[in-house]
Amino acid sequence: LAFVEMKAPGKHPRPLQINRINQLQQLGFLVYCCDNLNQIGGILDEIQSS
């Protein structure tokens, strides 16, 4: 199981989102931040190979 934070191109997570990402990572989940639709294939490949 992994989580993906989708952002508009060039945007970054807000502080509340960063806190949630850190919480999820501390629980052992993979968390990705995607601001480009071209990244989705690579993210899915990483999730499937983990």
Phi, psi and omega in degrees: 000135179218162179239145178232123174268113180270130181233158173294154180308128178080357180271158181237159178298145175284164182307318179296321178292322177298318177300316181293319178301315179298318178300314181295320179294321178295333177277357175098007180274149170281135179226130180238151173241123186238122176240015182212125182300336179291345180280343189299316180301315179296320178296315179297320177300317179296317180297317181292330182273353182269000000 
